[in-house]
Amino acid sequence: MSGWVNSTSMSRFPTFAKELRLIDQDAYFVRTPGFDKCDTSKPTIKCDIR
C-alpha cells in the first residue's frame, strides 16, 4: 500500500462521523460489497472480488 493510499484512506471519516452523529466509543459497521468472501485468517489476505 502506498503512503498516499494509507494516509488518505480515512480522510473522509470526519465528515462521515459528523453526518452520522457518531460520538466516541459508538459502534458502527462498514459494508464492502465484493470483499465479503476475503480470507482474513492468514497474515496475507487474498480476496476473490466479485
Order of alpha helices (4+ residues) and beta strands (2+ residues): alpha-alpha
